[in-house]
Amino acid sequence: MANLKSLQLGTPDGILIQLRAFRSLLETTSDVNFLDLSGSNPDLLPQFVSEAHKNGVKALVSIGGWTGSTGFSTNVGSADNRTAFVKTVLNLAKKYKLDGIDFDWEYPANQGIGCNAINPNDTANFLAFLQELRKDSLGSTLILSAAVATVPFFGPNGSPLADVSGFAKVLDYIAIMNYDIWGPWSSSVGPNAPLNDTCASPANQQGSAVSAVQRWNQAGIPFHQIVLGVAAYGHSFKVSKADAFVQGSNTQLVAYPSFDATAHPSGDAWDDGAGVDECGNAQAPGGDVDFWGMVAGGYLKADGTPNDGIAFRFDSCSQTPYAYNSTTEIMVSFDNAQSFAAKGNFIREANLRGFATWEAGGDFNDILLDSIRKAAGF
């Protein structure tokens, strides 16, 4: 079954729209006329659309994803290919009676998983494709969005562009993927999805919701067309007790502790196991722990508060917590209800369009979703 991404948007007329989109369901290929549905259960898509429409909900699907963006660059890389890809996308929308398409290209003009096609003109070609899609009678009515990094799309020089205002004219909104800022690839344990990093030391300013929204807005995307991506999961790290705690304490956790990069903890039951990725490269377990996994794994009680015997630290700058099991020596950096409330307040105060959760199924008893919806004013 496909993973679900939950989005909550505030529309100009004040109506709340709950959108649920299949994430990484449709993957690009080297064939501009073909989108691959084999990564998920394609039989579920008609049911998804039907149930959405029965309940007055808009149905969108995502094209791309971390493992599904290999063909984006070639599919929009020439005028002929763009026209063909427009037809492919529109045929998809017609076949399944979709209300919109989310483009999750990771990342234009910047290598993602490691074997994506890439072109210095990817961003310009992507914009030209969207403009052509909008000229179609059906394309003009679809909700179009893009999942984006914490910095604007890259230009031909390999740096984020200063002006991406053209995308504001063809996309209904962008969803900033403000997660995976720190992870097993980092030099120390850090926040997976920091709200803010301007209050951190320069060495620990890797990106955040605050800085990402500011950069996209300065590059030409209005605040009301920005959706903040929030994470219902965290990353796990193997941290020795000597590195985890402040010296002389067995309860106070260190900020940004070092970890054993040679050890790769497994996450919860939904975590990706060790194996070979889409590029043929060996990969270790992902180490991802969903919010429900924090409860199932004994880090949190059923109400989302720290369990007995678990060391806990809440970072006031990033507005994210850390939980540590001294027995297993596993530390998890994640988001809790307090984190989601802080992000909901930010969404409301910055007049953003809403939030997108990766992923709705990662929550536990709607603790996270209830918290951010209340704080954001939904």
N, C-alpha and C positions, 0 to 999 in steps of 0.2 A: 504494500500500500504506500502511496505517496505521502511524504511529509506535508503538513499544512502550515502555511504562513498566515497569521491573523493580522489584519489591518483594521484600525479604527480611524475613521476620517470624520472631520467636521466639515460639512458642505456649506457653501455661502448662504443657503437659505435656512441653515440651522438644523437640517435633518441629519441624523447620524446614520451612516452607512457602514455595515459590517461586511468586509470583503474577506473571503478566504480563497487563497490562490495556491494551486499546486506548485511546489518548489522543486526545481530541477526535474520536473516531469518530462518536459520536452527538451531534448538536447540537440544542438546543432550538429551537422555532419559536413563532410566535404561535398555532399550533393545538395545544391541550393534548393532542390525541389523536394527534399526529404527532411523531416524532423523525426528524431528517434524517441519513441514512447516506451521503449523496452525497459528503461530503468525503473518504471513503476507499473502499476496495474492499469492498463489503458481502458479496461472495462469499467473502471470506477469513474472515469471522466463524465460520461453521460449522466450517471447517477448524481454526481457532484453538482452539475449544472442544474439538473431537475430539482434537486432539493433546495439549492440556493434560490431559484426562481419561485418555488412554492412558498418560501419564507420571505419574499421581498428583498432578497440579497443579490448583489451583483456578483457574477462569476467571472473571474479572471484566471488565466494560467500564466505561469512563468516559462520563458524560453531561455535556456542557458544554464547558469549555475557554475559552481567551481569545476565540476567534471564535465559540463555540457557546453562549454564555450569554444571548443576547438575549431568550429567552422564559421564563427561569426565574421572573422576578418575577410575570408574569401567570399562569403555570401553577400557581403556589401561592398566588396572591393572593386567592382566595375559597374558601369551603368547597366549593362545587360544582366549582371547578377543581382543588382538591386531590384530591378523590375521583376525578375523571377522570384526573388525572395519575398517581395511584397505580395505576389500572387500566392505563394506558399502559406504565408501568415494569414491572408484573407480567407483562403480556402479552409484553413483550420478554424477560424472564427465562425465561418458560415456553417461548417459541418457540425460543430458542437454548440452553436447558438451562444457563443461567448459574448460577454459584455465588454471585455477588454483584454489587453495583453500586457504583461510585465516583461521587460527585457532585462535579463540578468547577465550582462556580458562582463565577465571577470578576466581581464580588464582591457579596454581599448588601448592599443598602442603600448601595452605594458604586459609582459608575460605573466600569466597566472599560474596554473597548475604545472606548467613546464613544457607542454607540447602543443599549446594553442598556436594556430596560425596568427601571425602578427605583421602589421604594416604601419609605418610611421604616420600614414594618413587615416588610420582607423577611425579617429574621432570625427573627422570631416566626412568620411564615408558613411558613418553611422547617422550623422545628422541628415545627410542627403537622402538616405534610405527612409528615415522617419518623415521627412518632408514629402517624399513621393507617396508614402503610405497614407498620409493625411489628405492628399489630393483625391484619393479614391472616395466614392460616395459612402461605402461602408467604413472605410478607414477614418473618415471624418467624424463618425459617430462613436467609435470605440474609445474606451478609457485606455489611455496609453501611459505607462509608467516605466521607470528604469531603476533598478537597484544599483547603487553607486558606492564607490569607496569614500573614505573620509576626506579625500582631496579631489578637486575637479578632474575631469578627464584629461589624459595626457595629450600633448601636442607632438608635432614631428621632432622636436628637440628632446623628447623624453622627459619633459617636466610638465607639471599641471598647468593648464591654460588659465590665463587671467580673465578670459571672457568666454563663457559658455551660454550666453543669453539666448542664442538661437534655439537651444533645447527647451527653454521655457515656453516657446511659441508652439511647440509640437507635442510636448509631454504634459499630461495633466499634473503630474508630480514626480519627484524623485524620492526614493527611499534610501537614506544614508545608512549603510551597513556599519553601524558603530559597535562592532564586536570583533573578536579576534585581534584586538589591539595588542595584547600580550598573550603569550601562549608558550608551548614547549619549545618553540623556536627562539624565544627571547633569552637574554642573558641572565634574567632573574625572574622570580615570581612577580607578576604585576596584574593589574585589573583587566579582566577580559573586555569589559564594556564601560570604560570610565565616563562619567558625566562631564567631568572637568579635569584638565591637567595643567591649566595655567597656574594653579597653586602648588604644583609639584616642582621639584628641582629640575633644572634644565635637562639633566640626564634621563629623567623619568617622564619627559613630555613626548610621548609617542603618538598622541592623537586622542581626541575625545569628542563627545557630542558638541560641546561648546565651540571648540575650535573648528570642527567640521562644518557645522551650520554657518559659522561666520565666513569660512572660506568659500563655500558654495554661494552664499548670498552676495558676497563681494564680487564673485565671478558672474553674477547676473541672474541667479535663480531667486525669485521672491520668496519671502518666508512662508507665505501661504501655499507655496508649491513644494514645500519641503516636509517630508515625513521622516520621523526619527526611528531608525531601526533599534530595537532593544532585544536583549538576549535572555531567554529562559533556560540557559545552561551556563556551565562554567568549565574551566580547565583544571586538570589535576596535575600535581607535581610531587616528585619524591624529594622530601626535604628532611634532612637529619634533625634531630632534636637540638643539636648544638647550633644549627643555623636557624632553626625556626623561632627560638625564644630569645628574648632580650637576656643578656648575660645576668645570671643571678636570679632569674625568674623561671618558673615552669608554667606560667599562665599568660604572660604578656608576649604576644607575637611580634616579630620584627617586621618592619615595612620593607618590601622588596627583597626578601631573602634569596640567597643563592639556592640552587637545587641541583640534583644529580641528573645531568643531561643524558647519561648513558642508561638510566632506568626509565622505562616507559609504562607508567601505570595504565591499567585498563579503566575505562569509565563505567557507565552503567550498562544496562542490557541493550540500549539503543546505540551504543558506541560502535564505531567502525573498528573491526579487529585488524590484526596484522595481516599483511598480504601484499599484493601488487596493485598499484594504482593504474589509472587509465593510460598513463604514459609508459607503463611497463617498469616503473621504479618500485623497489621494495619500500614498504611503509610500515611503521610501528603502529600499535594501537593508538587511536585518536586521543584517548584520555578524557573525552568529554563527559560531563556529568550534568544531566538535566536537573531542574529544580525538584521534580518528583524523585529523581535519583539521589538527591541529597537527603530526602526523607527515607527512602528505601535503604540507603547506605548507612543510616544511623547518624549522619551529621546534624540533621535537623529533626525536631519534633513535628508532629502532624500540623501544628499551627504555624510552622515556618520559623520558629525560634531555635537557637542552638540547643542541641541535646546535651544531657549530662555527660561530663568527661571530655567534651569537645572544646578545644581552645578556639576562641573567636575574636576577630578584630574587625572593626568597621573603620574604613579609611574615609576621613571627613572630606578630603579633597576630591577623590574619584567618586565618592558616595557609593562604594561597593565593599562588600565584606569578604573575609577570608576565614575558612574553617580548617582546623587541623586535628587529625587523629594521631595522637602520640604513639599509639600501639603500631599502626601500620606505617607511620611517618609519611602520610599522604596529606598534602595541603590542596585545597580547592579554592580558587578565586572565582566568585560567582556574583549574581544579583539576587537580592531578596526583596521583600515588600517595601522596605525603606528605600532601596535603590530605585524601584519602579515609581514610588511616590515622588521622589526627587526629580525623576525624568518627566513625570507627568506635570509637575509644577513648571519645569523648564519649557515644555511644549506649550502650556497655557500662557506663560509670561512672554515667550518669544513669538506668540501667534503663529505657531507652526500648524500644518494641515492635520497632523495626527501622528500615530505611531504604527509601526509594523513589528510584530513579534516573531522572532525566529526561535522556537516555533510554538504555536498554541498548545500542542500536545506535550510540551516540556513542562508546563505549569503543574501545580498540584492543588486540586480543589479551588481553582481560579484565584488563588491567593495573589499572584502577580498581576493578573489582568484586572481584578477588582481594584487593586491598589492604584495602578496607573490610570485607569478610567476615572476613578473618583478624583484624583489629583488634577488630571487634565481637564476635568469639567464635563466628561461625557456621561 
